[in-house]
Amino acid sequence: MEFDRLVRRIRAEFEEMPGLRLTLAQAARLWGLDHEACRAVVDALVGTSFLRWTPMGTIARIDD
């Protein structure tokens, strides 16, 4: 799957589910990605200030 399309899909899932918080392992399983691909998508969304890492080690939307 094209990387940009994957980033848009995962961003949309966080927009549709306010309060969603996932560990990297949970996210990889949910989206059917290997760890490296999942990390790349999360890093891209963190880099655009859409997602953030929580103190608990989960990913969440910045505005949550």
PDB file of N, CA, C and O in Angstrom:
ATOM      1  N   MET A   1       0.856  -1.188   0.000  1.00  0.00           N
ATOM      2  CA  MET A   1       0.000   0.000   0.000  1.00  0.00           C
ATOM      3  C   MET A   1       0.892   1.238   0.000  1.00  0.00           C
ATOM      4  O   MET A   1       1.914   1.280   0.685  1.00  0.00           O
ATOM      5  N   GLU A   2       0.499   2.227  -0.764  1.00  0.00           N
ATOM      6  CA  GLU A   2       1.255   3.466  -0.850  1.00  0.00           C
ATOM      7  C   GLU A   2       1.305   4.146   0.517  1.00  0.00           C
ATOM      8  O   GLU A   2       0.295   4.239   1.214  1.00  0.00           O
ATOM      9  N   PHE A   3       2.492   4.617   0.888  1.00  0.00           N
ATOM     10  CA  PHE A   3       2.712   5.182   2.219  1.00  0.00           C
ATOM     11  C   PHE A   3       1.774   6.343   2.523  1.00  0.00           C
ATOM     12  O   PHE A   3       1.168   6.374   3.594  1.00  0.00           O
ATOM     13  N   ASP A   4       1.639   7.296   1.608  1.00  0.00           N
ATOM     14  CA  ASP A   4       0.785   8.465   1.864  1.00  0.00           C
ATOM     15  C   ASP A   4      -0.669   8.064   2.071  1.00  0.00           C
ATOM     16  O   ASP A   4      -1.363   8.640   2.909  1.00  0.00           O
ATOM     17  N   ARG A   5      -1.126   7.087   1.316  1.00  0.00           N
ATOM     18  CA  ARG A   5      -2.507   6.619   1.475  1.00  0.00           C
ATOM     19  C   ARG A   5      -2.690   5.940   2.830  1.00  0.00           C
ATOM     20  O   ARG A   5      -3.726   6.095   3.477  1.00  0.00           O
ATOM     21  N   LEU A   6      -1.682   5.194   3.249  1.00  0.00           N
ATOM     22  CA  LEU A   6      -1.713   4.539   4.556  1.00  0.00           C
ATOM     23  C   LEU A   6      -1.750   5.579   5.682  1.00  0.00           C
ATOM     24  O   LEU A   6      -2.500   5.422   6.646  1.00  0.00           O
ATOM     25  N   VAL A   7      -0.961   6.618   5.566  1.00  0.00           N
ATOM     26  CA  VAL A   7      -0.958   7.693   6.565  1.00  0.00           C
ATOM     27  C   VAL A   7      -2.340   8.345   6.637  1.00  0.00           C
ATOM     28  O   VAL A   7      -2.849   8.606   7.727  1.00  0.00           O
ATOM     29  N   ARG A   8      -2.945   8.607   5.481  1.00  0.00           N
ATOM     30  CA  ARG A   8      -4.283   9.222   5.467  1.00  0.00           C
ATOM     31  C   ARG A   8      -5.319   8.299   6.095  1.00  0.00           C
ATOM     32  O   ARG A   8      -6.197   8.755   6.826  1.00  0.00           O
ATOM     33  N   ARG A   9      -5.221   7.010   5.814  1.00  0.00           N
ATOM     34  CA  ARG A   9      -6.176   6.046   6.374  1.00  0.00           C
ATOM     35  C   ARG A   9      -6.087   5.996   7.899  1.00  0.00           C
ATOM     36  O   ARG A   9      -7.106   5.995   8.590  1.00  0.00           O
ATOM     37  N   ILE A  10      -4.871   5.954   8.407  1.00  0.00           N
ATOM     38  CA  ILE A  10      -4.691   5.860   9.857  1.00  0.00           C
ATOM     39  C   ILE A  10      -5.079   7.179  10.525  1.00  0.00           C
ATOM     40  O   ILE A  10      -5.651   7.179  11.615  1.00  0.00           O
ATOM     41  N   ARG A  11      -4.777   8.273   9.890  1.00  0.00           N
ATOM     42  CA  ARG A  11      -5.221   9.568  10.422  1.00  0.00           C
ATOM     43  C   ARG A  11      -6.741   9.600  10.514  1.00  0.00           C
ATOM     44  O   ARG A  11      -7.294  10.059  11.514  1.00  0.00           O
ATOM     45  N   ALA A  12      -7.415   9.118   9.482  1.00  0.00           N
ATOM     46  CA  ALA A  12      -8.880   9.093   9.471  1.00  0.00           C
ATOM     47  C   ALA A  12      -9.420   8.220  10.604  1.00  0.00           C
ATOM     48  O   ALA A  12     -10.440   8.556  11.205  1.00  0.00           O
ATOM     49  N   GLU A  13      -8.759   7.123  10.897  1.00  0.00           N
ATOM     50  CA  GLU A  13      -9.221   6.258  11.988  1.00  0.00           C
ATOM     51  C   GLU A  13      -9.123   6.977  13.333  1.00  0.00           C
ATOM     52  O   GLU A  13     -10.014   6.841  14.172  1.00  0.00           O
ATOM     53  N   PHE A  14      -8.064   7.728  13.544  1.00  0.00           N
ATOM     54  CA  PHE A  14      -7.954   8.502  14.785  1.00  0.00           C
ATOM     55  C   PHE A  14      -8.992   9.619  14.831  1.00  0.00           C
ATOM     56  O   PHE A  14      -9.487   9.956  15.906  1.00  0.00           O
ATOM     57  N   GLU A  15      -9.329  10.198  13.676  1.00  0.00           N
ATOM     58  CA  GLU A  15     -10.355  11.238  13.643  1.00  0.00           C
ATOM     59  C   GLU A  15     -11.736  10.655  13.936  1.00  0.00           C
ATOM     60  O   GLU A  15     -12.564  11.309  14.570  1.00  0.00           O
ATOM     61  N   GLU A  16     -11.985   9.436  13.478  1.00  0.00           N
ATOM     62  CA  GLU A  16     -13.290   8.791  13.671  1.00  0.00           C
ATOM     63  C   GLU A  16     -13.478   8.253  15.086  1.00  0.00           C
ATOM     64  O   GLU A  16     -14.609   8.056  15.531  1.00  0.00           O
ATOM     65  N   MET A  17     -12.384   8.017  15.791  1.00  0.00           N
ATOM     66  CA  MET A  17     -12.458   7.424  17.127  1.00  0.00           C
ATOM     67  C   MET A  17     -11.762   8.320  18.148  1.00  0.00           C
ATOM     68  O   MET A  17     -10.635   8.031  18.551  1.00  0.00           O
ATOM     69  N   PRO A  18     -12.414   9.401  18.573  1.00  0.00           N
ATOM     70  CA  PRO A  18     -11.802  10.278  19.576  1.00  0.00           C
ATOM     71  C   PRO A  18     -11.437   9.476  20.827  1.00  0.00           C
ATOM     72  O   PRO A  18     -12.187   8.601  21.259  1.00  0.00           O
ATOM     73  N   GLY A  19     -10.295   9.785  21.388  1.00  0.00           N
ATOM     74  CA  GLY A  19      -9.846   9.096  22.593  1.00  0.00           C
ATOM     75  C   GLY A  19      -9.078   7.813  22.326  1.00  0.00           C
ATOM     76  O   GLY A  19      -8.639   7.151  23.267  1.00  0.00           O
ATOM     77  N   LEU A  20      -8.904   7.446  21.048  1.00  0.00           N
ATOM     78  CA  LEU A  20      -8.168   6.227  20.720  1.00  0.00           C
ATOM     79  C   LEU A  20      -6.718   6.354  21.176  1.00  0.00           C
ATOM     80  O   LEU A  20      -6.034   7.324  20.851  1.00  0.00           O
ATOM     81  N   ARG A  21      -6.270   5.376  21.920  1.00  0.00           N
ATOM     82  CA  ARG A  21      -4.876   5.311  22.366  1.00  0.00           C
ATOM     83  C   ARG A  21      -4.399   3.889  22.169  1.00  0.00           C
ATOM     84  O   ARG A  21      -5.046   2.941  22.613  1.00  0.00           O
ATOM     85  N   LEU A  22      -3.272   3.741  21.505  1.00  0.00           N
ATOM     86  CA  LEU A  22      -2.740   2.427  21.188  1.00  0.00           C
ATOM     87  C   LEU A  22      -1.242   2.375  21.438  1.00  0.00           C
ATOM     88  O   LEU A  22      -0.535   3.368  21.269  1.00  0.00           O
ATOM     89  N   THR A  23      -0.770   1.202  21.843  1.00  0.00           N
ATOM     90  CA  THR A  23       0.670   0.990  21.841  1.00  0.00           C
ATOM     91  C   THR A  23       1.072   0.745  20.390  1.00  0.00           C
ATOM     92  O   THR A  23       0.217   0.513  19.535  1.00  0.00           O
ATOM     93  N   LEU A  24       2.346   0.794  20.120  1.00  0.00           N
ATOM     94  CA  LEU A  24       2.813   0.533  18.763  1.00  0.00           C
ATOM     95  C   LEU A  24       2.454  -0.891  18.344  1.00  0.00           C
ATOM     96  O   LEU A  24       2.061  -1.117  17.200  1.00  0.00           O
ATOM     97  N   ALA A  25       2.586  -1.847  19.253  1.00  0.00           N
ATOM     98  CA  ALA A  25       2.243  -3.242  18.940  1.00  0.00           C
ATOM     99  C   ALA A  25       0.755  -3.380  18.637  1.00  0.00           C
ATOM    100  O   ALA A  25       0.381  -4.078  17.694  1.00  0.00           O
ATOM    101  N   GLN A  26      -0.092  -2.731  19.416  1.00  0.00           N
ATOM    102  CA  GLN A  26      -1.535  -2.777  19.168  1.00  0.00           C
ATOM    103  C   GLN A  26      -1.869  -2.157  17.814  1.00  0.00           C
ATOM    104  O   GLN A  26      -2.680  -2.695  17.059  1.00  0.00           O
ATOM    105  N   ALA A  27      -1.245  -1.031  17.516  1.00  0.00           N
ATOM    106  CA  ALA A  27      -1.489  -0.349  16.247  1.00  0.00           C
ATOM    107  C   ALA A  27      -1.080  -1.231  15.076  1.00  0.00           C
ATOM    108  O   ALA A  27      -1.809  -1.334  14.090  1.00  0.00           O
ATOM    109  N   ALA A  28       0.069  -1.860  15.179  1.00  0.00           N
ATOM    110  CA  ALA A  28       0.543  -2.732  14.098  1.00  0.00           C
ATOM    111  C   ALA A  28      -0.439  -3.877  13.861  1.00  0.00           C
ATOM    112  O   ALA A  28      -0.746  -4.200  12.713  1.00  0.00           O
ATOM    113  N   ARG A  29      -0.931  -4.489  14.929  1.00  0.00           N
ATOM    114  CA  ARG A  29      -1.914  -5.576  14.788  1.00  0.00           C
ATOM    115  C   ARG A  29      -3.221  -5.062  14.191  1.00  0.00           C
ATOM    116  O   ARG A  29      -3.782  -5.690  13.294  1.00  0.00           O
ATOM    117  N   LEU A  30      -3.709  -3.923  14.683  1.00  0.00           N
ATOM    118  CA  LEU A  30      -4.970  -3.368  14.211  1.00  0.00           C
ATOM    119  C   LEU A  30      -4.927  -3.088  12.714  1.00  0.00           C
ATOM    120  O   LEU A  30      -5.884  -3.383  11.999  1.00  0.00           O
ATOM    121  N   TRP A  31      -3.843  -2.530  12.247  1.00  0.00           N
ATOM    122  CA  TRP A  31      -3.737  -2.125  10.853  1.00  0.00           C
ATOM    123  C   TRP A  31      -3.059  -3.155   9.961  1.00  0.00           C
ATOM    124  O   TRP A  31      -2.907  -2.933   8.759  1.00  0.00           O
ATOM    125  N   GLY A  32      -2.647  -4.284  10.544  1.00  0.00           N
ATOM    126  CA  GLY A  32      -2.031  -5.343   9.751  1.00  0.00           C
ATOM    127  C   GLY A  32      -0.690  -4.950   9.160  1.00  0.00           C
ATOM    128  O   GLY A  32      -0.373  -5.299   8.023  1.00  0.00           O
ATOM    129  N   LEU A  33       0.108  -4.210   9.952  1.00  0.00           N
ATOM    130  CA  LEU A  33       1.418  -3.739   9.487  1.00  0.00           C
ATOM    131  C   LEU A  33       2.531  -4.402  10.276  1.00  0.00           C
ATOM    132  O   LEU A  33       2.333  -4.837  11.410  1.00  0.00           O
ATOM    133  N   ASP A  34       3.699  -4.474   9.663  1.00  0.00           N
ATOM    134  CA  ASP A  34       4.850  -4.905  10.448  1.00  0.00           C
ATOM    135  C   ASP A  34       5.305  -3.731  11.310  1.00  0.00           C
ATOM    136  O   ASP A  34       4.903  -2.590  11.085  1.00  0.00           O
ATOM    137  N   HIS A  35       6.143  -4.022  12.293  1.00  0.00           N
ATOM    138  CA  HIS A  35       6.553  -3.009  13.263  1.00  0.00           C
ATOM    139  C   HIS A  35       7.199  -1.803  12.587  1.00  0.00           C
ATOM    140  O   HIS A  35       6.894  -0.663  12.939  1.00  0.00           O
ATOM    141  N   GLU A  36       8.076  -2.034  11.633  1.00  0.00           N
ATOM    142  CA  GLU A  36       8.787  -0.923  10.975  1.00  0.00           C
ATOM    143  C   GLU A  36       7.834  -0.025  10.202  1.00  0.00           C
ATOM    144  O   GLU A  36       7.944   1.199  10.275  1.00  0.00           O
ATOM    145  N   ALA A  37       6.904  -0.610   9.464  1.00  0.00           N
ATOM    146  CA  ALA A  37       5.948   0.190   8.687  1.00  0.00           C
ATOM    147  C   ALA A  37       5.045   0.989   9.618  1.00  0.00           C
ATOM    148  O   ALA A  37       4.759   2.159   9.365  1.00  0.00           O
ATOM    149  N   CYS A  38       4.602   0.353  10.688  1.00  0.00           N
ATOM    150  CA  CYS A  38       3.745   1.040  11.647  1.00  0.00           C
ATOM    151  C   CYS A  38       4.487   2.212  12.285  1.00  0.00           C
ATOM    152  O   CYS A  38       3.941   3.306  12.420  1.00  0.00           O
ATOM    153  N   ARG A  39       5.719   1.974  12.668  1.00  0.00           N
ATOM    154  CA  ARG A  39       6.514   3.041  13.286  1.00  0.00           C
ATOM    155  C   ARG A  39       6.708   4.203  12.315  1.00  0.00           C
ATOM    156  O   ARG A  39       6.666   5.364  12.724  1.00  0.00           O
ATOM    157  N   ALA A  40       6.918   3.904  11.035  1.00  0.00           N
ATOM    158  CA  ALA A  40       7.107   4.960  10.037  1.00  0.00           C
ATOM    159  C   ALA A  40       5.848   5.813   9.907  1.00  0.00           C
ATOM    160  O   ALA A  40       5.935   7.037   9.814  1.00  0.00           O
ATOM    161  N   VAL A  41       4.674   5.170   9.900  1.00  0.00           N
ATOM    162  CA  VAL A  41       3.416   5.906   9.802  1.00  0.00           C
ATOM    163  C   VAL A  41       3.203   6.759  11.056  1.00  0.00           C
ATOM    164  O   VAL A  41       2.846   7.933  10.961  1.00  0.00           O
ATOM    165  N   VAL A  42       3.422   6.167  12.216  1.00  0.00           N
ATOM    166  CA  VAL A  42       3.255   6.909  13.471  1.00  0.00           C
ATOM    167  C   VAL A  42       4.234   8.084  13.510  1.00  0.00           C
ATOM    168  O   VAL A  42       3.852   9.195  13.880  1.00  0.00           O
ATOM    169  N   ASP A  43       5.475   7.849  13.138  1.00  0.00           N
ATOM    170  CA  ASP A  43       6.463   8.937  13.121  1.00  0.00           C
ATOM    171  C   ASP A  43       6.024  10.069  12.195  1.00  0.00           C
ATOM    172  O   ASP A  43       6.201  11.243  12.517  1.00  0.00           O
ATOM    173  N   ALA A  44       5.451   9.714  11.044  1.00  0.00           N
ATOM    174  CA  ALA A  44       4.984  10.736  10.105  1.00  0.00           C
ATOM    175  C   ALA A  44       3.861  11.556  10.734  1.00  0.00           C
ATOM    176  O   ALA A  44       3.834  12.779  10.598  1.00  0.00           O
ATOM    177  N   LEU A  45       2.937  10.892  11.419  1.00  0.00           N
ATOM    178  CA  LEU A  45       1.818  11.606  12.035  1.00  0.00           C
ATOM    179  C   LEU A  45       2.240  12.388  13.281  1.00  0.00           C
ATOM    180  O   LEU A  45       1.646  13.421  13.591  1.00  0.00           O
ATOM    181  N   VAL A  46       3.240  11.915  13.982  1.00  0.00           N
ATOM    182  CA  VAL A  46       3.807  12.681  15.098  1.00  0.00           C
ATOM    183  C   VAL A  46       4.522  13.912  14.528  1.00  0.00           C
ATOM    184  O   VAL A  46       4.428  15.005  15.086  1.00  0.00           O
ATOM    185  N   GLY A  47       5.229  13.728  13.426  1.00  0.00           N
ATOM    186  CA  GLY A  47       5.965  14.821  12.794  1.00  0.00           C
ATOM    187  C   GLY A  47       5.080  15.942  12.288  1.00  0.00           C
ATOM    188  O   GLY A  47       5.522  17.086  12.183  1.00  0.00           O
ATOM    189  N   THR A  48       3.828  15.622  11.971  1.00  0.00           N
ATOM    190  CA  THR A  48       2.891  16.659  11.513  1.00  0.00           C
ATOM    191  C   THR A  48       2.060  17.213  12.663  1.00  0.00           C
ATOM    192  O   THR A  48       1.124  17.983  12.449  1.00  0.00           O
ATOM    193  N   SER A  49       2.408  16.815  13.882  1.00  0.00           N
ATOM    194  CA  SER A  49       1.711  17.260  15.100  1.00  0.00           C
ATOM    195  C   SER A  49       0.249  16.829  15.130  1.00  0.00           C
ATOM    196  O   SER A  49      -0.600  17.527  15.683  1.00  0.00           O
ATOM    197  N   PHE A  50      -0.038  15.676  14.531  1.00  0.00           N
ATOM    198  CA  PHE A  50      -1.383  15.112  14.626  1.00  0.00           C
ATOM    199  C   PHE A  50      -1.450  14.097  15.774  1.00  0.00           C
ATOM    200  O   PHE A  50      -2.421  14.074  16.530  1.00  0.00           O
ATOM    201  N   LEU A  51      -0.422  13.266  15.898  1.00  0.00           N
ATOM    202  CA  LEU A  51      -0.340  12.299  16.988  1.00  0.00           C
ATOM    203  C   LEU A  51       0.771  12.699  17.940  1.00  0.00           C
ATOM    204  O   LEU A  51       1.643  13.501  17.608  1.00  0.00           O
ATOM    205  N   ARG A  52       0.717  12.118  19.134  1.00  0.00           N
ATOM    206  CA  ARG A  52       1.776  12.329  20.132  1.00  0.00           C
ATOM    207  C   ARG A  52       1.972  11.033  20.897  1.00  0.00           C
ATOM    208  O   ARG A  52       1.092  10.172  20.925  1.00  0.00           O
ATOM    209  N   TRP A  53       3.129  10.905  21.511  1.00  0.00           N
ATOM    210  CA  TRP A  53       3.400   9.802  22.425  1.00  0.00           C
ATOM    211  C   TRP A  53       2.966  10.236  23.815  1.00  0.00           C
ATOM    212  O   TRP A  53       3.315  11.327  24.265  1.00  0.00           O
ATOM    213  N   THR A  54       2.216   9.396  24.489  1.00  0.00           N
ATOM    214  CA  THR A  54       1.782   9.701  25.850  1.00  0.00           C
ATOM    215  C   THR A  54       2.850   9.215  26.828  1.00  0.00           C
ATOM    216  O   THR A  54       3.711   8.418  26.455  1.00  0.00           O
ATOM    217  N   PRO A  55       2.806   9.684  28.067  1.00  0.00           N
ATOM    218  CA  PRO A  55       3.741   9.191  29.076  1.00  0.00           C
ATOM    219  C   PRO A  55       3.614   7.678  29.320  1.00  0.00           C
ATOM    220  O   PRO A  55       4.550   7.046  29.811  1.00  0.00           O
ATOM    221  N   MET A  56       2.455   7.104  28.977  1.00  0.00           N
ATOM    222  CA  MET A  56       2.230   5.663  29.156  1.00  0.00           C
ATOM    223  C   MET A  56       2.780   4.842  27.990  1.00  0.00           C
ATOM    224  O   MET A  56       2.691   3.614  28.001  1.00  0.00           O
ATOM    225  N   GLY A  57       3.350   5.519  26.978  1.00  0.00           N
ATOM    226  CA  GLY A  57       3.912   4.801  25.832  1.00  0.00           C
ATOM    227  C   GLY A  57       2.900   4.452  24.756  1.00  0.00           C
ATOM    228  O   GLY A  57       3.133   3.553  23.949  1.00  0.00           O
ATOM    229  N   THR A  58       1.779   5.158  24.740  1.00  0.00           N
ATOM    230  CA  THR A  58       0.787   4.946  23.711  1.00  0.00           C
ATOM    231  C   THR A  58       0.792   6.132  22.755  1.00  0.00           C
ATOM    232  O   THR A  58       1.358   7.185  23.049  1.00  0.00           O
ATOM    233  N   ILE A  59       0.150   5.941  21.606  1.00  0.00           N
ATOM    234  CA  ILE A  59      -0.020   7.045  20.666  1.00  0.00           C
ATOM    235  C   ILE A  59      -1.446   7.545  20.785  1.00  0.00           C
ATOM    236  O   ILE A  59      -2.381   6.762  20.957  1.00  0.00           O
ATOM    237  N   ALA A  60      -1.603   8.852  20.691  1.00  0.00           N
ATOM    238  CA  ALA A  60      -2.909   9.491  20.799  1.00  0.00           C
ATOM    239  C   ALA A  60      -2.890  10.766  19.976  1.00  0.00           C
ATOM    240  O   ALA A  60      -1.831  11.296  19.641  1.00  0.00           O
ATOM    241  N   ARG A  61      -4.088  11.248  19.656  1.00  0.00           N
ATOM    242  CA  ARG A  61      -4.172  12.528  18.965  1.00  0.00           C
ATOM    243  C   ARG A  61      -3.651  13.638  19.860  1.00  0.00           C
ATOM    244  O   ARG A  61      -3.798  13.577  21.081  1.00  0.00           O
ATOM    245  N   ILE A  62      -3.055  14.631  19.271  1.00  0.00           N
ATOM    246  CA  ILE A  62      -2.522  15.779  20.002  1.00  0.00           C
ATOM    247  C   ILE A  62      -3.611  16.446  20.837  1.00  0.00           C
ATOM    248  O   ILE A  62      -3.364  16.851  21.973  1.00  0.00           O
ATOM    249  N   ASP A  63      -4.816  16.558  20.277  1.00  0.00           N
ATOM    250  CA  ASP A  63      -5.877  17.287  20.968  1.00  0.00           C
ATOM    251  C   ASP A  63      -6.647  16.441  21.977  1.00  0.00           C
ATOM    252  O   ASP A  63      -7.640  16.909  22.535  1.00  0.00           O
ATOM    253  N   ASP A  64      -6.214  15.215  22.223  1.00  0.00           N
ATOM    254  CA  ASP A  64      -6.838  14.379  23.259  1.00  0.00           C
ATOM    255  C   ASP A  64      -6.181  14.609  24.608  1.00  0.00           C
ATOM    256  O   ASP A  64      -6.573  13.992  25.599  1.00  0.00           O
TER     257      ASP A  64
END
